[in-house]
Amino acid sequence: MNREEKIQALRDIIKIKSVNGDELLVAQYLMNMLKGENIKTELIQYDKNRASLVAEFSNEGKKIGLTGHMDVVSEGKSSDWQHDPYGAEIVGNKLYGRGTSDMKAGLMAMTIAFMELAEENFEGTIRLLFTVGEEIGQYGSEDLSNRGYADDLDALIVGEPAYLGNISQITYAHMGSFNYKISSKGLASHSSMPEMGVNAIDNLLDFRNILKNKMEEICKNYENEIFGHTIFNITQIEGGSQINSIPDNASFSGNIRTIPEFDNDMMKDFIEELVDEFNGDNRNLKFEVTQSSMPVQSNPNSKLIKIIRQCADTNKLENINNPDIFNEDFINEIKEKKEIPVSATFSRGTTDGSNFFNKNKKMDFAIYGPGGIEVSHKVDEFVYMDRYLKFIDLYKEILQKYIK
C-alpha cells in the first residue's frame, strides 16, 4: 500500500460510526483487507451488530499479539464539532473524527503492519485481537481471553494512545477498574406517614457512610509501589419517584481503581460481606458488580519494553514547552537536557490488556500507539497523519527485532 492508500484506509473506518454496540462493519472492513494466502481470519460474533476479529499468520518462532478495540465513544452533539465527527476530514497534518486517536489510528497501523509482515514471510506468529466493547464493559477482550487467544502469546502490544502533547511514553502497568452498584429496596408510603413505610434512601445513605469509612481504611492500609493507593469513588446516585412519597427504591454506583495488593476479587468479597452484615438488621440492600478489570503489573524491563524504547524516537526538549499540557515544574526540571528518552510508565486508566494479561501473566506487555491522550474522547478529536504512518513502520521494526 502506498501513502495515500494507507491514509484512505484509516479514513474509511473513521467514517463508520462504530459507537459501542455497533462494531460489525469495522470488523468486516478489516477482515476484507486481511484476505491473503497465509492469513487466517475469524469473526467472533458477540451480538447482532457486534463481532470481534481474530487474524493470524503463523510460522515457527515467538508468538506476538497486537490488540485494539473497534468501538468508539459517542460524539455527543455533532453541532459542537467544527469538523464532521464521521467525515474523516484532513486539515494540514491532522485527520479529524471520532475515534481517530482512540483508537482507530492504532488499529489500522497494526493491521497494515501485520499485512506487510505477512507478505515478507515474517519468521514468527502474529495474532491480531480486535475487540468490541472496550469503552463500556470490555466484553470483547473478556470473551477472546476466555476462548484462550492470549494463552500462548510471548508478548502483547496494546495500540492505545501513548502521546501527551508530543511526548510519548510506553505503559507497562495500569490500575484495575471495579464498577459496582448498591440498590436499596424500601416500602412506599405517604410522606405524612413515614412510619408506614421504609425509606430506601435512608438505608442507602447509612450504608454509604459505612462503606466510605471502611474504604478509607483500605485505601490507607494497602499500597502498591507503582500505583500507590486504591482510589474509591461514588459517582452516581438515584432514588425516589416523587417528593411527597417515602421512596421504595434507591441506588448508588461507583468506580474503584484497584491495585494488586487489594484486587478486584478481594474487593468483591469485601463489599459482599459488608452488605450481608448490613442486611442482618432487617435492611434490604443488593450488591452487584457491573464491570471488573483486574490491574496489570508487567515487567518494566522486559525484552518488549527495551525494544520499543530502542525503536521509538527520543522526545526532543522543545516538545515539552507547552504550559497547557505540562506544568512549569516539570519543564524546569528537565530544561538543561537536550532530549528525554522514551520511558516506561504506568496508568490509572484501564485497557483490554487487563483481560488478556491476567490470563497469561508470563507474556511481555506494553501499551504503545499513535493517538494523543489529551484529544481522546473530546470534540474535534484528531490524529497526526505522519505519526500514524510512522507507527506502521515502527510496529514492523519492533516485531522484527523481538522475533530475533
N, C-alpha and C positions, 0 to 999 in steps of 0.2 A: 504494500500500500504506500502511495506517496503522501506527502504532507497534507494536501487538500483532502484526500480520501480519509485520512485519519481524523481530521477536524470534522468532516461531514458525518462520519460515523458517530462521533460524540454528539453532534448537533441532532442527529436523528433520534437518539434515545432521550435527549433532553426534551424533545418535542412530545414524547409520550408521557402523558400525565399519570405517573405511577405512584400516586399518593397511597400511603399504607392501605393495603387491601385490594390493590388493582395492579399487580406487577407482571401479569402474564405476558403482555405484549412486549415488554422489555426482554423477558426470558426468551421468547420466541425469536426476537430480532437477533439476540446474541447467539442463539442456537444456529440460526441460519448462517451467521458469519463463520461459525466454527466447523462447518461441514468440511471434512477432509479425510484423506485415506487412512491416516493413522490416529485420528481423533475420535474418541467415543463420547457421545453426549447423551444426557438423560434429563428430561423434565420430571421433577418430583412434585406432583400436584398436591397442593395444600388445601385449596378451596376452588370455587368456580372460576374466579378470575386471578388465581394465585398459583404460582409454581416456582419453586427454586430450580436452579440449573446446576448440574454437575457435568464437568467435561474433563477428559484426561487423555494424555498420550503417555505411553509407558515404555521405558527402556530399563535395562539394569542400572542400578545405582541408587542414589538417595531419592527420597520422595518428598516433594515440597508442595505445600498448599498455598493457593492465593485466594483470599476471600474478600467479598464486598457485598453490600446489600443493594437491592434494586428499587426499594421503596424510597419515597421522599416525604418530607413533612408537607402539610398543606401550604399553599401560597398565601392564605389569608385573603385579604381584599386585593383583587388584581388592580383596582384603581390606585392603590398605594405605590404601585411599581412604576418606575419610569420606563422600564423595559418589560415587554410581554414575558410573564414567568415561564411560558412554554413556547416562546418564539425563537429561542436559541440565537439571539441577536449578537452580532460581533461589532464591537466598537474598539478600534485600535487593537491592543493585545488582549482585550477582555472578551470572554464569551459569557453572556448573561443567561440566567434561567434557574428555575427551582431545581435543586439537586446537582448543579454544576460542580460545586465544591464538595457537597456531602450527599452522595459521593460518586456520581456518575463519571467524573474525570478519572478517578482511581479505578473504577470498574472497567472502563474502556481501555485505559492504559494497560491494565493486566490482561485483558482479552487480546489486544494486538500483540503484546509481548509474547504471550502464550502461542499465538498463531505463528509468529515469526520464528520462534524457537522450534516449533514442531517441524517447520519447513527445513530448518537447519539440522534436523536429526539430533536434537538435544540428548545428552547421554544418560539422563536420569528420567524420573517421572515427575510431571507437573499435573496437579489436580486443581481445577477451578471449582470453588464452592460459593456460588452466588445465591443469595438468600432473599426470602420475603420477610417482611415484618420486623426489621431491626429497630425501626423508630418507635414502634409500640409493641412490646412483648417479646421480641427476639424469637418468634416462633420458628422461623425457618432454620436458624442455626441450631436450635434445640432439636428439631426434627432430624437434620442431617447428622448431628453429632450422635444422636441416639441410634441412627442407622449405621454408625461405625465409620463414617467417611474420614474422620481425623485420627483413627486409632493407630494407623501405621505410618503416619507422617513423621519425618525427621525435623521439619520446620514449617512454620506458617507465617505468612505475611498478611496483615490486615491493611487494606488500602484506604483507611480513614484519613482525613486531613491531618497533615503534620506541620503546617505553617502557621505562625503567628506573625503577621506582617511579612517580612522577608526572611525571618529566622525560622529554620526548621529544626525539629527535634525528633528523635526516634523514641517511641514509647515501648517499654518492655514490661510495664506493670500498670494495672489500674484497679481501683476500688470496686467492690461489688455493689450491686444495687438491689434493694429489697423493698418492693411496693406492697403495702398491706392496707386492709380495710377493717375497721371495727364498727359493727352495727349493733344498735340498741333497740330492743322491742319493748314498748310500754303498753299502756291501756288508755285510750282516749276518753276524755270526759269534758264537760263544760268547764271553762276556766274559773267560773264562780264556785265550782265544787271540786277542787283539785284532789280532795281526799277520796273521790270516787274513781280516780284514775291512777295511772303510774306514768310519771313524767320520764319519757325516754331520754330527753336532753339532759336532765339532772343526772341520771345514771351514767350517761356517756361522759359528761364532764367530770364526774367523780373518778371514773376510770382513767380519763385523760390525765388527771393530776397524778394518779398512782404511776401510770406508765412513764410520764415525763420524769418523775423523781427517780424511778428505777433506771431509766435510760441514762440519766445524768451520772449515775454510779458506774454504769458500764462504760460510758464514754471516758470516765476518769480512770478506771482501773485497767483498761485494756489499751495497749498501744502497739503500733507497728513501726519498725524503724524507718520505713519509707513513707507510708501513708499518714502516720500519726494516729489520731483517734477516730473512732466511729463518728459519723455525722448523722444526727437524728432530726427529722422534721415531720411536722403535721402540716399538710398543705391544702387539704380540702375538708369542709365540714358542711353537713346538711341536716335539716331536722324540722319537723312540724309541717302542718298543712295550712293552718290559719291562726290568726292572732288570738282568737277567743276560745281556742280548744287546747286542752292538755295534749301534747304531742305523743303519739303512739309509736313513732319511729324517729331515729336519728342515726347519723353515722359520721365518722371522720376517716380520712385516708391520709397516708403519708408515704414518704420515701426515706429509707435509711441507707447510707453509704457504708458498706461493711468492710471489715479488714479480716485477714486470715485468722487472727487470734480470737475473734468472735464472729464467725462467718454466718452465712445465711441459714444453714441448718440449725446452728445454735440459737440464732435469733428467733426462728420459727418455734423451737421448743420453749424458749423463754417466754414469749408472748402467749403461747397456748396455755402454759402453766399459770401465768398471771390472770388470764381470762377465766380459767376454770376456778381459780381461787376466789375471784371476784364474784362469779356466779353462785358461789356457795351461800351468799347472803340473799338468796331469792331474787337475784338480778337476772336479766336475760340479754346477754351480750353474745355476739357471734364474731369470730375472727377468721379472716381468710387472707391468703397470700395471693395477690393479683399478678405479681411478676417477680421473678427471682433470678439474678445473675450473680454467680459467685465471683469473688475477687480473683485477679490474675497477678501472680508474682513470679515472673520467669527470671532467668539468669541475665543480668545486665552485661556480662562479659562473654556471652555465648558466641559461637562462631558466626551466627547470622548477624548479630548486632555489630560485631567487629567488621564484617564485610560491608554492611550498609554504610558504616562510618568511613570506610576506605573509599567506597564508590561515590558517596554524596559529596557535593562541593562544600568547602568550608563557608561559613557565614561571614561575609565581609562586614567590617566595623560600621561602614556607612549605612548598612541595612537596619541598624537599631535606632538611628536618630529620629525616632518618631514618638514624641511625648504622648500622642493619643493612644499608643499601644504599650509602650514601655515606660516605666516610671523613671524619674530623674536619678534615683539612687542606683538603679541597675545600669543606666547609661554611664554614670560617672565611675562606677566600679570597674568597667572594662574599657574606658576611653583610651588607655595607654596601649591597648592591644591593637594589632593590625587586623586580626581576624579571630573568629570564635569557632573552634571545631564543632561539628555537628555532634551533639551529645545525646546520651540516652537518659530518659526521664520517665516519670510516672504521671498518671492522670487520675483525677477524681471521677471522670466520666466512665462509662462502660461501653463495651462493644460486643459484637457477635463472637469475638475471640474468647469471651468468657466460657461459652458453652463448649467450644472446640478444645480449648486448653485444658479445661477441667476433666475432659475425657482422656487426655494424653499430656500429662504434665512433664513428660520427658522431652518433648519436642522443643526446639528453639522457637522463639516467638518474638514478633516485632510488629508494631503499627507504624506504617510509613506510607503516605500518599500525597498527591499533588495539591489537594484542596487547602483552603485557608480557614482556620478555626474561627477567626473573627467575622467572617462573612456567612458562615453556615447558618441555615435556618432563618436568615434575615431577608428583608425586602431587597430586591436587586442583587441577589446572590450571583457570584461570578467566579470564574477560574481564569487564571492567566494561561493563554494558549501555549506559550513557549514552555511553561512549566509542565503542562500536561504532556506535550510532545517529548520533553526531556525525560519524563518518568517512564515512557515506553522503553527507551534505551537503558535507563537506569535499572528497571526491573530485570531486563535481559542480562545486564552485566552482573547484577547481584546473584541471579540464579546460576549463571555460568561459573562464577567464582565459587559459589557454595558447593556445587556439584563436584568440584575438583579438590 
